[in-house]
Amino acid sequence: MLKTILMEIGLSEKESNFYLLIIKHDKITAGEMSKISGESRTHVYDTLNKLLKKGLISYVIMNNVKYFKAVKPEKILDYLKEKEDNIKKQKEEITKIIPEIEKLQKGFKRDDVEIEIFEGGEGIKAVMNDLLNEGKDFVTFGASSKVKDYLPEFFIERYLKIRKRKNIRAKQLFTEVHGVLKTPLSQNKKLPKEFAAPTTTAIYGNKVTIWFWLEVPRVILIKNKDLADSYKNYFNLLWNSIK
């Protein structure tokens, strides 16, 4: 629970783990943390430096040995306040330059088809957030639970919570090979295992997204109404043919 909250406010998984480890001790050395966590000293010091910059830990030197300590828990509120102030400042700066960006965009002719490529866990989050912002029901070929291999549990819980609030429903075709992320918001039908593939295709609004479950995941997002309608028609044909 504590780790989940720390990650939600912006700490990485390693930062959260080490912060909680330090809290459990009055003071602790990097070497001791390396032994407990199984991480190399290089990785330990890298994470400790990030926590020091965030102001969540401090250190003392005793007999030429550096000991790390957690600062008062109230400091977390100061950290959040600083993040909030930075976001507010960035928002103000972006608001100022939006008119200039729009002027530049007017010089380009928009294609009927827009294609974007997203990479890594953050790319997956961006597409899932785009689906939530679209706020419309969606359909999926090759639905898979593999998203859990790339994203922290708290993000998936947040995604499902917003889907429920917005009543975004789904129809999903999946195979036993990859399983499926089950939720009352989704209707699922099973395809024969011969249809199993390392990709998932999801269609929402006028967008078609193809998810590649590789070591570094990628998502191709294609924005085109005719293409999206064509995929939906093909999906409905398959869906209605399965009892």
N, C-alpha and C positions, 0 to 999 in steps of 0.2 A: 504493500500500500504506500509506504513512505517513498520507495524507489519510484513508483509510478508517478506520484505527485511531483517529485524532483525532476523527472524527465519531461513532464508536462510543462513545467515552468522554464525549460530550456537547457537543462543539464543533459549531457550525453549519458549513455548507460555506464561507461567507465567512470565518469565524474561522479555519478550518483553512487556507484558501488564504493568508491574510495572515500567519498564524503561520509557515508554511513559507517564505513570501517573505522574512520578516524574518530567519529562521534563515540564509538563504543570503547575508546581508550582515552585515558587522561592525556597521554602523549605517546607518539609512536614514530619510529624511524622509517625511512623509505625502504631500508633493507628488510625490516620486519613485515612491511606491507607487501614487499615482493614475495616473501616466503608464504604469507597467508593467501595471497591472491593467485600466485603462480605466474604473475606477470614479470617481465624483465625489469631491471632497475631503470632502464632507459624509458620504457613505457610508463612506469610509475612516476618518474620525475616529470615527464611530459604532462601527465594528467594533474599532478600536484601543482605545476606552474599555472595551469588553466584555472584551478580552484583558487589559487592565490590571487590571480588577476581579478577573479569574480568577488574577492573579498570574503570568501566563505571559510577559509582556514588561515592560520598564521603559523609561525614556527619560532622556536627558541633554540639557542645553542648552549649545550651543557657539556663541559669537558671535551670540547671540540667535536661534539656529535649534534647533528641537527634533528630536532624532534618537531613533528607537526601536530598541531592542535586545531580543533574546531572552534571558531569564534561563537559568540552567543547566537542562538537560533534566530533571534530577532533580526540578525543581519540579512536573513533571506528576504525579509520585507524590503530592506534597503536595496538589495539586488534587483528585486522586482520593480521598485520605484525607478531605479536607474534605467532599466529596460523600457519601462513605460515612457519615461522622458525622452529616451532616444527614438522610440517609435513615433512619438508625437512630433519630434523635430524633423524626422525623416518624412513624415506625412506632409508637414508644412512645406518642405523643400520640393517634394514631388508635385504637390498641388500647384506650386509656382511655375514649374516647367512643363506641365501638361499642355497648355496652349501652344508652346513652342514645338512640342513633339507632334501635336495634331497638325500644325502647319506643314511640317516635314512630310507627314503621311499623305497629305492631300496631293503631293506631287507624284504619287504612285498610283497606277491602275490596279485595282484589286482583281485577282483571278477568281474564277468561279470555284476553284478548288484550293483550299488552304491545307498545307501539310506541316505538322510539327512533330519533332521527335523528343521524347523525354527519357532520361537515363537515371538508373539507380533508385534507391528508396525514396529520395525526395521527388524524383520524377513521377513515381507511382502515386505519391501523396497528392501531387499537383493535379493529376488526372482525376483521382477520386474526389478531390475537392471541386473540380470543374463539374463533375457529374452531380454533386450535391447542389452546386450553384444553379445548374440547369433546372433542377427540381422536377424532372419529368421521369415517368416510368421508363424502364430500359429492358432490352433483351440481350441474351448472351449465348454465344456458341462456345463450347469447350470451357464452360464455367469451371473454376478451379479454386481449391482452398490454399494454393501455393502462395497467395499473397501473405499468409501468416509467416512464411519463411523469410520475408523481407522487411516487414514492418512490425514495430512494437505493438503489444496487445492493446495498450491504452488508445493508440490511434484508431485501430479497428473498432474498438468499443465506441469511440467518439463518432466515427463514421456511421455505424449502425444506429446510434442514438439520434443523429441528425436525420438519417433516412426515415426513422420512425416518426419523428416530429413533422417532417415534410410529407409523410405518407408516400414515399417513393417506392413503388413496387417493381418487381422484376419477374421475368420468365427466363429460366435458365436450362440449357441443355448441357449435360455433363456426362463423363464416363467414370466408371469405378476406379480407373487407373489414377486419376488425379483428385477424386473426391470433389466436394462442393462446400462452400461456406453457407451453412444452413441458417435461415432466419424466417420468422413468420411472414416477413414482407416478400418472400420469394416463393414462386412455384417452380418446382424442379422436375425435369423428366430425364430419364437415363438413356444415353446413346450406347450402341454396341461398342465394345472396347476397341474395335478396328478404327473408330473415329478419334481415338486418343492422339493428341498432338501437344508439343511443347509451347502451344500458343493459346490465347483466349481472345475472342472477338466480342466486343460489347458495343451496342448501338444505342445512343440516347440523343434525343433532339435531332439535329441534322448532322450528327457526328458519328463516325465509325472509328473505333479504337482497336488496335491489334496489340496485344500484350505478349512479349517474348520472355519466357521464364528462364533466362540464362543466368550465369554466375553474376553478371551485372545486368539486371533486368532492363528492358527497353519497352517503351510504348510509342507506337506510331498513331497519331491522331489526325484523321482526315475529316475536314469540314466541307460537306457538300450534300445538299438536300436530296438530289436525285440518287446519289450513291447510297445514302442512309435509307431512303425509302426502298431501294432495290434489295438491300440486305435484310430489311424488316420483312419484306414480302417473302424472301427465301426462308427466313426463320419461321414465319407463320406456316409456310407449306410443310416444313419439317415437323414443327410442333404439333400440327393437326394430324400428322400421319402417325404419331406415336400415341399409343393408348395409355 
